[in-house]
Amino acid sequence: MEPLDLPRNFNPDTNMLGREVDGNQFHAPIPALTFAYSLVENGTPENLAQAEKTIAAVLECQETRTGDPHCGNFRWEREDQVVEDLNAVQFILFSLIPILIQWPDRLSGELQDRMTDAIRLGLDEITRIDVHPDYTNIVLKDITNSCLGGELLQDESTAQRGYDKLVRWIRYT
């Protein structure tokens, strides 16, 4: 298998995909993680080395300060000072959890531990936010993240929250 080429907008200084708006550079964790997913899936040594750096860069965008009202969530852009979009955690975990489920053997133990900690914090934030069933795309991410993340972490309470929310969503729709 051949390594994937880095996209034209890949920034090696941030290990993320960049875009320019009004002369300013921005690096969004969601497309970076989507790219990292592809790198891990491809699985060449070069791609796995880059995936480790990119996933680490995404994890740096998580709010981890105890007491912060959005602890566990992620900045929408690396350059943001605070969490501005509460849905970011849903999008990040939607890719992060499957990477760890499908290919843990392709990642270093240290990164696996960091991802596990990030997922745990993110699931706590998802539980606090607890979106209503009519918020379709986000509630479906909530359900998926809670079920799969709870199963991954062997956290029966979180997984059960996801299963129960799925039943509520089905009844609602």
DOTI-635140 format. One line per 10 residues: their letters; for each residue x, y, z of N, C-alpha, C, CB. Coordinates in pm, whole numbers. Glycine has a CB too. Layout:
A) X,Y,Z,X,Y,Z,X,Y,Z,X,Y,Z | ...
//
This chain:
MEPLDLPRNF) 84,-117,0,0,0,0,89,125,0,-95,-1,121 | 49,222,-78,124,347,-89,74,448,16,110,406,-232 | 164,531,69,119,634,162,30,736,91,239,704,227 | -66,790,164,-149,898,111,-65,1024,102,-274,921,199 | -89,1103,-1,-24,1233,-13,-87,1331,84,-32,1285,-157 | -6,1422,134,-59,1529,219,-135,1627,130,55,1601,298 | -251,1674,174,-326,1771,93,-247,1901,76,-463,1800,159 | -281,1971,-27,-213,2097,-58,-223,2196,59,-272,2160,-184 | -334,2193,133,-354,2288,242,-304,2236,377,-500,2323,253 | -227,2126,376,-171,2073,500,-60,2165,550,-117,1929,480
NPDTNMLGRE) -65,2199,678,35,2286,738,123,2201,831,-32,2404,817 | 249,2177,795,335,2092,878,369,2157,1013,464,2061,804 | 353,2288,1025,380,2354,1153,273,2323,1257,391,2504,1133 | 149,2304,1211,39,2275,1304,-7,2130,1295,-77,2368,1275 | 38,2059,1192,-6,1922,1163,-156,1915,1138,31,1829,1278 | -210,2023,1086,-353,2032,1056,-370,2093,917,-428,2117,1164 | -492,2082,867,-526,2146,740,-554,2292,768,-648,2076,671 | -502,2379,682,-518,2522,703,-604,2585,595,-384,2589,707 | -658,2700,630,-730,2781,532,-709,2926,570,-884,2745,528 | -714,3011,468,-691,3153,490,-822,3228,471,-583,3207,394
VDGNQFHAPI) -850,3317,566,-967,3404,560,-920,3545,592,-1081,3356,659 | -938,3636,496,-899,3776,515,-755,3790,564,-993,3844,614 | -667,3709,507,-525,3717,542,-486,3645,669,-486,3858,553 | -581,3583,738,-552,3511,861,-562,3360,838,-649,3554,973 | -472,3286,900,-471,3140,889,-557,3078,999,-326,3085,898 | -636,2977,959,-720,2903,1054,-699,2754,1032,-869,2941,1038 | -708,2679,1141,-689,2534,1137,-802,2471,1217,-549,2493,1194 | -893,2404,1149,-1009,2344,1214,-981,2198,1251,-1133,2353,1121 | -1009,2161,1375,-982,2024,1418,-1068,1918,1347,-1004,2013,1566 | -1191,1952,1308,-1279,1851,1248,-1223,1798,1116,-1419,1910,1226
PALTFAYSLV) -1189,1883,1018,-1130,1828,897,-993,1764,921,-1118,1936,791 | -920,1814,1020,-790,1753,1052,-811,1610,1100,-715,1835,1160 | -913,1589,1182,-939,1454,1233,-993,1363,1123,-1038,1460,1350 | -1072,1416,1033,-1119,1338,918,-999,1292,835,-1217,1421,831 | -904,1381,816,-781,1347,745,-702,1240,822,-695,1472,723 | -691,1257,953,-618,1159,1035,-683,1022,1027,-612,1206,1182 | -816,1020,1022,-889,893,1007,-842,821,880,-1043,918,1002 | -833,896,770,-787,837,644,-643,787,653,-799,940,531 | -560,861,724,-421,821,740,-410,690,818,-341,931,811 | -485,681,928,-482,559,1009,-540,442,930,-560,578,1142
ENGTPENLAQ) -648,468,859,-709,364,777,-610,310,672,-835,417,708 | -535,400,609,-439,358,508,-327,275,571,-379,481,435 | -279,318,687,-193,235,770,-48,221,733,-248,107,773 | 2,299,638,146,289,610,223,353,726,182,359,474 | 348,314,746,425,374,856,430,527,847,566,318,855 | 446,580,725,451,726,708,317,789,747,487,763,563 | 209,727,702,76,781,733,45,771,882,-32,708,652 | 84,661,945,58,646,1088,138,747,1171,93,503,1133 | 260,773,1129,341,874,1199,274,1012,1189,483,880,1140 | 223,1046,1070,155,1175,1054,22,1176,1129,133,1206,905
AEKTIAAVLE) -50,1065,1126,-178,1058,1198,-158,1083,1346,-245,920,1176 | -53,1028,1404,-26,1050,1547,-8,1200,1576,101,972,1591 | 65,1268,1489,87,1412,1509,-42,1491,1490,194,1464,1411 | -121,1453,1391,-244,1526,1363,-347,1503,1473,-302,1484,1227 | -361,1380,1519,-454,1353,1628,-410,1428,1753,-463,1200,1658 | -283,1429,1782,-232,1504,1898,-265,1653,1885,-79,1485,1912 | -251,1707,1764,-284,1849,1741,-433,1874,1765,-245,1891,1597 | -517,1782,1723,-662,1795,1747,-690,1792,1897,-741,1683,1675 | -627,1700,1969,-650,1690,2113,-607,1816,2187,-575,1569,2169 | -511,1888,2132,-469,2016,2192,-580,2121,2185,-342,2069,2123
CQETRTGDPH) -678,2099,2102,-790,2193,2087,-902,2166,2187,-846,2187,1945 | -885,2067,2272,-989,2035,2371,-971,2121,2495,-984,1886,2409 | -1083,2170,2547,-1083,2243,2674,-1073,2140,2786,-1213,2332,2690 | -966,2146,2864,-943,2047,2968,-936,2107,3108,-816,1972,2940 | -956,2237,3118,-945,2301,3250,-1066,2265,3337,-934,2455,3235 | -1038,2203,3450,-1143,2170,3545,-1212,2299,3587,-1085,2094,3669 | -1345,2294,3589,-1422,2412,3628,-1465,2498,3511,-1342,2495,3721 | -1405,2479,3394,-1451,2552,3276,-1589,2498,3241,-1351,2537,3156 | -1685,2585,3210,-1820,2536,3181,-1828,2445,3058,-1913,2652,3161 | -1725,2446,2975,-1725,2362,2855,-1609,2262,2856,-1718,2448,2730
CGNFRWERED) -1566,2223,2975,-1460,2124,2987,-1500,1999,2910,-1431,2091,3137 | -1413,1953,2823,-1440,1836,2742,-1475,1869,2598,-1550,1756,2802 | -1517,1993,2573,-1553,2033,2438,-1427,2077,2363,-1658,2149,2441 | -1442,2112,2238,-1328,2147,2152,-1351,2284,2090,-1308,2041,2042 | -1241,2356,2070,-1251,2481,1994,-1282,2447,1849,-1118,2564,2005 | -1363,2529,1784,-1400,2507,1644,-1280,2528,1554,-1514,2600,1602 | -1195,2622,1591,-1070,2650,1519,-957,2649,1622,-1076,2790,1443 | -843,2602,1582,-726,2600,1669,-698,2739,1725,-603,2547,1594 | -725,2839,1644,-692,2977,1681,-793,3040,1776,-682,3061,1558 | -908,2979,1798,-1008,3034,1891,-952,3033,2033,-1140,2953,1884
QVVEDLNAVQ) -993,3131,2110,-948,3138,2249,-1033,3053,2343,-949,3282,2297 | -1158,3032,2305,-1252,2958,2389,-1340,2870,2300,-1340,3054,2476 | -1415,2781,2364,-1514,2701,2293,-1627,2793,2251,-1568,2583,2382 | -1653,2799,2121,-1757,2888,2070,-1878,2812,2017,-1701,2974,1961 | -1859,2689,1975,-1967,2609,1918,-1977,2481,2000,-1944,2579,1766 | -2087,2465,2072,-2101,2350,2161,-2113,2218,2085,-2222,2369,2248 | -2138,2222,1956,-2150,2099,1878,-2015,2040,1838,-2231,2125,1754 | -1907,2113,1858,-1776,2065,1814,-1743,1929,1874,-1667,2166,1852 | -1774,1908,2000,-1743,1782,2067,-1811,1664,1995,-1788,1786,2213 | -1932,1686,1945,-2004,1579,1877,-1929,1537,1750,-2147,1623,1842
FILFSLIPIL) -1886,1635,1673,-1817,1606,1547,-1681,1541,1571,-1799,1735,1466 | -1608,1589,1671,-1476,1533,1700,-1488,1387,1746,-1403,1617,1807 | -1575,1362,1844,-1588,1225,1895,-1642,1130,1789,-1679,1223,2017 | -1721,1182,1696,-1778,1100,1590,-1669,1036,1503,-1872,1184,1503 | -1553,1099,1495,-1438,1041,1424,-1337,978,1519,-1369,1147,1340 | -1318,1038,1636,-1215,991,1729,-1248,852,1784,-1200,1090,1844 | -1373,830,1823,-1411,702,1880,-1390,588,1779,-1559,706,1926 | -1438,601,1654,-1416,492,1558,-1268,462,1529,-1485,524,1428 | -1184,563,1531,-1040,538,1511,-991,443,1621,-958,671,1512 | -1027,473,1744,-978,393,1856,-1043,255,1860,-1003,466,1987
IQWPDRLSGE) -1166,245,1814,-1232,113,1808,-1170,26,1699,-1384,130,1783 | -1151,83,1581,-1108,4,1465,-959,-28,1462,-1145,76,1341 | -876,66,1503,-732,48,1482,-647,82,1604,-688,133,1367 | -680,35,1723,-596,71,1838,-452,20,1822,-656,14,1966 | -436,-92,1753,-304,-151,1735,-215,-69,1641,-318,-291,1683 | -273,28,1573,-194,110,1481,-143,238,1548,-278,147,1358 | -184,260,1672,-149,384,1743,-63,353,1864,-277,459,1786 | 21,447,1901,106,427,2019,19,421,2145,211,540,2031 | 70,353,2246,-1,344,2374,-25,481,2434,77,259,2471 | 72,569,2422,58,705,2476,-58,779,2409,190,783,2458
LQDRMTDAIR) -66,770,2277,-174,838,2207,-309,773,2240,-150,836,2054 | -313,642,2250,-436,575,2288,-485,626,2424,-416,422,2293 | -394,642,2517,-431,693,2651,-485,835,2641,-309,689,2746 | -419,919,2562,-466,1057,2545,-603,1061,2480,-366,1138,2461 | -623,976,2379,-754,970,2312,-862,923,2409,-747,877,2189 | -831,822,2489,-927,771,2587,-966,880,2686,-869,650,2662 | -869,954,2736,-898,1065,2828,-984,1171,2760,-767,1128,2879 | -951,1204,2635,-1027,1305,2561,-1171,1259,2537,-959,1337,2427 | -1188,1133,2505,-1322,1079,2482,-1403,1083,2611,-1315,933,2428 | -1342,1045,2721,-1411,1048,2851,-1457,1191,2884,-1318,995,2964
LGLDEITRID) -1369,1287,2869,-1406,1428,2895,-1514,1474,2799,-1282,1519,2883 | -1501,1435,2671,-1599,1475,2571,-1737,1416,2599,-1553,1432,2434 | -1741,1291,2642,-1870,1229,2674,-1936,1295,2795,-1851,1079,2700 | -1855,1339,2890,-1910,1414,3003,-1976,1543,2955,-1800,1446,3107 | -1913,1611,2861,-1969,1735,2805,-2097,1705,2727,-1867,1806,2714 | -2098,1598,2650,-2218,1560,2575,-2334,1534,2670,-2190,1435,2487 | -2306,1468,2781,-2410,1441,2880,-2463,1572,2938,-2356,1351,2992 | -2375,1667,2966,-2420,1796,3022,-2504,1873,2920,-2299,1882,3064 | -2465,1870,2794,-2538,1944,2690,-2674,1879,2665,-2456,1950,2558 | -2678,1748,2649,-2800,1668,2635,-2902,1731,2540,-2864,1648,2772
VHPDYTNIVL) -2870,1733,2411,-2958,1797,2312,-3092,1725,2300,-2889,1800,2176 | -3191,1800,2261,-3328,1749,2243,-3335,1661,2118,-3430,1867,2233 | -3425,1561,2116,-3437,1473,1999,-3471,1543,1868,-3540,1372,2027 | -3521,1665,1870,-3553,1731,1743,-3431,1796,1677,-3658,1836,1766 | -3317,1792,1743,-3193,1846,1686,-3124,1732,1610,-3097,1907,1800 | -3181,1695,1495,-3156,1566,1432,-3010,1528,1412,-3222,1564,1302 | -2932,1607,1342,-2795,1562,1316,-2713,1555,1444,-2728,1656,1216 | -2735,1645,1536,-2657,1645,1660,-2706,1536,1754,-2665,1781,1728 | -2837,1515,1763,-2886,1409,1852,-2838,1272,1802,-3040,1411,1861 | -2829,1253,1671,-2780,1125,1619,-2631,1107,1650,-2805,1116,1468
KDITNSCLGG) -2556,1214,1647,-2415,1206,1687,-2407,1179,1837,-2340,1338,1650 | -2491,1245,1916,-2497,1222,2061,-2521,1074,2089,-2608,1309,2126 | -2622,1017,2024,-2656,876,2045,-2539,787,2006,-2781,838,1963 | -2483,809,1889,-2371,727,1841,-2251,739,1933,-2333,768,1698 | -2215,864,1966,-2099,885,2053,-2119,823,2190,-2070,1034,2067 | -2239,837,2245,-2266,782,2379,-2265,630,2378,-2401,833,2430 | -2331,570,2280,-2333,422,2273,-2193,367,2250,-2427,375,2159 | -2127,412,2142,-1996,356,2108,-1889,398,2208,-1956,401,1969 | -1893,524,2251,-1794,571,2348,-1810,500,2482,-1806,721,2368 | -1935,482,2526,-1958,409,2650,-1909,265,2641,-2105,411,2685
ELLQDESTAQ) -1936,201,2528,-1889,64,2508,-1736,59,2505,-1946,4,2378 | -1675,152,2432,-1529,156,2423,-1465,172,2561,-1484,272,2331 | -1521,263,2641,-1464,291,2772,-1513,194,2880,-1497,433,2813 | -1600,103,2840,-1664,11,2935,-1734,89,3046,-1559,-86,2996 | -1801,196,3005,-1877,283,3093,-2025,254,3068,-1842,436,3069 | -2080,165,3148,-2217,120,3127,-2318,233,3136,-2252,13,3228 | -2295,329,3223,-2388,441,3241,-2396,526,3113,-2343,528,3359 | -2282,556,3054,-2280,636,2932,-2342,558,2816,-2135,679,2896 | -2306,432,2803,-2364,352,2695,-2516,342,2712,-2300,210,2694 | -2563,320,2834,-2706,310,2859,-2776,442,2829,-2733,268,3003
RGYDKLVRWI) -2711,553,2860,-2767,684,2825,-2790,691,2674,-2673,800,2871 | -2693,642,2596,-2706,641,2452,-2819,551,2404,-2577,598,2388 | -2828,432,2461,-2934,339,2422,-3071,400,2453,-2918,203,2493 | -3083,458,2574,-3211,518,2614,-3247,636,2525,-3205,564,2761 | -3147,715,2489,-3172,830,2403,-3215,785,2264,-3048,919,2395 | -3159,675,2216,-3200,620,2088,-3349,583,2092,-3115,496,2051 | -3392,519,2197,-3534,483,2211,-3621,609,2216,-3557,396,2340 | -3577,710,2293,-3652,837,2299,-3660,902,2161,-3586,934,2399 | -3549,900,2087,-3547,960,1955,-3641,885,1860,-3404,960,1899 | -3638,753,1864,-3728,673,1779,-3873,707,1811,-3701,521,1798
RYT) -3908,713,1937,-4045,747,1976,-4080,888,1932,-4063,734,2129 | -3986,978,1944,-4009,1118,1906,-4034,1133,1757,-3890,1205,1947 | -3957,1059,1678,-3970,1073,1533,-4081,986,1478,-3840,1038,1464
//
